[in-house]
């Protein structure tokens, strides 16, 4: 299987992909989230593993927009505990560092550490955590550092100056698996897009429908509708699948709302 991910070898996306597909999966590295979905659309990958939210950073809104237009359904999820580390060239000390490179999500997860210990260092966004490690190794400068996981440090044979630098120890990223070749038989969760009818109380009406079916709503994100200023659609994840979910969807659509089911899958354990 060829799995498209945002990032490269040593990234958290690669770890999530191999957790789901196993160590023999072929990773298709991509620079941006848009590139990930383009690789799949052009037949360069068989499946996608993509991050959608983090317990410190919050929702990665961009990925939901791509998922909605992708032809592959969501068939699973992976949760990964993220331990961020400060990686440098050999011999570097904290006071030497003038710039820290990493993915913007990783930088946002480590603000307390950076403000307390590296207030003098510029925070420079890079397309990938592991890519940032490779970059500072190529530069061979004692003034550069990268934030990434321990796997990236090992892969590029770079020393870890500080460990566990994320703002909270419960730093967990949720990844979704999109794959047309996988059949899900034990689904208990679903992700859907709801476009409400343009009338007062529409969202409340939808939420009440789920409540009456005893369906728990685990996440709710609004997204603007392109071409319709100030109108929004809602990405929802619910703890339901199969007949109970169908009954709720039928009720919602019967009252003038539009529902697109993006996938039913098993909750990550």
C-alpha positions in Angstrom: 0.0 0.0 0.0 1.2 3.5 -0.9 0.1 5.9 1.9 0.2 9.7 1.3 1.1 11.8 4.3 2.0 15.4 5.0 5.7 15.3 5.9 8.5 12.8 5.4 10.3 9.9 7.1 10.5 10.4 10.8 7.4 12.6 11.1 4.4 11.9 13.3 2.3 11.3 10.2 4.6 8.5 9.2 4.3 7.0 12.7 0.5 7.1 12.5 0.5 5.6 9.0 2.7 2.7 10.0 0.7 2.2 13.2 -2.4 1.6 11.0 -0.9 -0.1 7.9 2.2 -1.8 9.5 5.9 -1.3 9.0 5.9 -2.4 5.4 3.6 0.4 4.1 5.2 2.6 1.4 5.1 6.2 2.5 4.4 8.9 -0.1 5.8 12.1 1.4 4.1 15.4 0.6 4.9 19.0 1.5 1.4 20.3 2.2 -2.0 18.9 3.0 -3.2 19.9 -0.4 -0.3 17.9 -2.0 -1.5 14.8 0.0 -4.9 14.9 -1.6 -3.5 15.7 -5.0 -1.2 12.7 -4.8 -4.2 10.5 -4.1 -6.4 12.1 -6.8 -3.6 11.5 -9.4 -3.2 7.8 -8.5 0.2 8.3 -6.8 -1.1 6.9 -3.5 -3.7 4.2 -2.5 -4.7 5.8 0.8 -4.3 8.9 3.0 -3.4 9.3 6.6 -4.0 12.9 7.8 -4.1 14.8 11.1 -7.4 16.5 12.0 -7.0 17.7 15.6 -4.6 18.0 18.5 -5.4 18.4 22.2 -3.2 21.5 22.5 -3.4 23.1 19.0 -7.1 22.3 18.4 -8.7 21.5 15.0 -6.6 21.5 11.8 -9.4 23.1 9.7 -7.6 22.8 6.4 -7.7 19.0 6.4 -11.5 18.9 6.8 -11.9 20.9 3.6 -9.8 18.4 1.7 -11.5 15.4 3.2 -14.9 16.7 2.1 -13.9 16.8 -1.6 -11.9 13.5 -1.5 -13.3 10.5 -3.2 -12.1 8.1 -0.5 -14.2 7.5 2.7 -12.9 7.7 6.2 -12.4 4.1 7.4 -10.5 4.5 10.6 -8.7 6.8 13.1 -5.4 6.7 14.9 -4.5 8.6 18.1 -0.9 9.3 18.7 0.7 10.7 21.9 3.1 13.5 20.8 6.3 14.0 22.7 8.1 17.0 21.3 11.9 17.4 21.7 14.4 20.1 21.0 16.9 18.8 18.6 20.2 20.5 17.7 23.6 20.0 16.2 26.2 18.5 18.5 27.6 20.8 21.1 24.8 23.4 20.9 23.6 25.0 24.2 20.3 26.8 24.8 22.0 30.2 24.9 23.5 29.5 21.4 20.2 29.1 19.7 18.9 32.0 17.6 16.2 30.2 15.5 13.9 27.2 16.0 12.4 25.4 13.0 9.4 23.2 13.0 5.9 22.7 11.6 3.5 25.5 12.8 1.4 23.0 14.8 4.5 21.7 16.6 5.7 25.3 17.4 2.2 26.1 18.8 2.4 23.1 21.1 5.6 24.3 22.7 5.0 28.0 23.4 5.5 27.8 27.1 9.0 26.2 26.7 10.0 28.6 23.9 8.9 31.7 25.7 10.6 30.7 29.0 13.8 29.1 27.7 14.4 30.6 24.2 12.8 34.1 24.2 15.8 35.2 22.0 15.1 32.6 19.3 13.0 33.3 16.2 10.3 30.7 15.5 10.5 29.7 11.9 7.7 27.6 10.3 8.8 24.6 8.3 6.7 22.2 6.3 7.5 19.2 8.5 9.0 18.4 11.9 11.3 15.7 10.6 12.1 17.9 7.6 13.2 20.7 10.0 15.6 18.3 11.7 17.1 17.3 8.3 17.4 21.0 7.4 19.3 22.1 10.6 21.6 19.1 10.1 22.5 20.3 6.6 23.2 23.8 7.9 25.6 22.4 10.6 25.0 25.6 12.6 25.2 25.7 16.4 22.6 28.5 16.3 19.8 26.5 14.9 17.4 24.0 16.5 14.4 22.0 15.5 11.3 20.7 17.3 10.3 17.1 16.4 9.8 13.7 17.8 12.5 11.3 19.0 12.1 9.2 15.9 13.3 12.1 13.7 16.3 12.6 16.0 17.3 9.0 15.7 16.7 8.9 11.9 19.0 11.9 11.3 21.5 11.0 14.1 21.0 14.3 15.9 21.3 14.9 19.6 18.2 15.8 21.7 18.9 18.8 23.9 15.6 18.9 25.8 12.7 16.3 26.0 9.0 16.7 26.7 8.9 20.4 25.8 5.2 20.4 24.7 2.9 22.6 26.8 1.0 19.7 28.3 1.8 16.0 28.8 -1.6 15.0 27.4 -0.6 16.0 23.9 -2.5 13.8 21.5 -3.1 14.1 17.8 -6.0 12.4 16.1 -5.4 11.1 12.5 -8.0 9.9 10.0 -7.5 7.1 7.5 -9.1 7.5 4.0 -9.1 4.4 2.0 -11.4 3.0 -0.7 -10.1 -0.5 -0.4 -10.9 -1.1 3.2 -14.3 -2.5 4.3 -15.4 -1.4 7.8 -17.5 -4.0 9.7 -17.5 -2.8 13.3 -18.0 0.9 13.0 -19.1 2.9 16.0 -18.2 6.4 15.0 -18.9 8.6 11.9 -17.9 12.0 10.5 -20.3 14.0 8.4 -20.9 17.4 7.0 -24.2 19.2 7.6 -25.3 22.3 5.7 -28.2 23.8 7.6 -31.3 25.3 6.2 -31.1 29.1 6.4 -33.5 29.6 9.2 -33.3 30.5 12.9 -32.5 27.5 15.2 -31.3 25.2 12.4 -28.2 24.0 14.2 -30.1 23.5 17.5 -32.7 21.4 15.6 -29.9 19.2 14.3 -28.3 18.8 17.7 -31.7 17.9 19.3 -32.2 15.2 16.6 -29.0 13.6 17.7 -29.9 13.9 21.3 -33.3 12.2 20.8 -31.5 9.3 19.1 -29.1 9.1 22.1 -26.2 9.9 19.8 -23.2 11.6 21.4 -21.6 14.4 19.5 -17.8 14.3 20.0 -16.7 17.2 17.8 -18.3 20.1 15.9 -16.4 22.6 13.6 -17.9 25.3 11.5 -16.5 26.1 8.0 -17.4 29.0 5.8 -19.2 28.1 2.5 -17.2 29.5 -0.4 -19.4 31.8 -2.5 -21.9 32.3 0.3 -20.5 35.0 2.7 -21.3 34.5 6.3 -23.0 31.1 5.7 -21.5 28.0 7.3 -21.5 24.3 7.2 -20.6 22.0 10.1 -18.3 19.1 10.3 -19.5 16.7 13.0 -18.1 13.5 14.5 -20.7 11.4 16.3 -20.4 8.2 18.3 -22.9 6.3 16.1 -23.0 4.2 12.9 -25.4 1.9 11.1 -29.2 2.0 11.7 -29.2 4.6 14.5 -27.1 7.0 12.5 -29.3 6.5 9.4 -32.4 7.3 11.4 -30.9 10.5 12.6 -29.7 11.5 9.1 -33.1 10.8 7.6 -34.7 13.0 10.2 -32.3 15.8 9.6 -32.6 15.7 5.8 -36.4 15.6 6.1 -36.4 19.0 7.7 -34.5 20.7 4.8 -30.9 20.2 5.9 -28.2 18.6 3.7 -26.0 15.8 5.1 -22.9 14.3 3.5 -21.6 11.2 5.3 -17.8 11.2 5.0 -17.3 7.8 6.6 -18.2 5.3 9.4 -15.3 3.7 11.3 -14.1 2.2 14.6 -13.1 4.5 17.4 -9.4 4.5 18.1 -8.5 2.4 21.1 
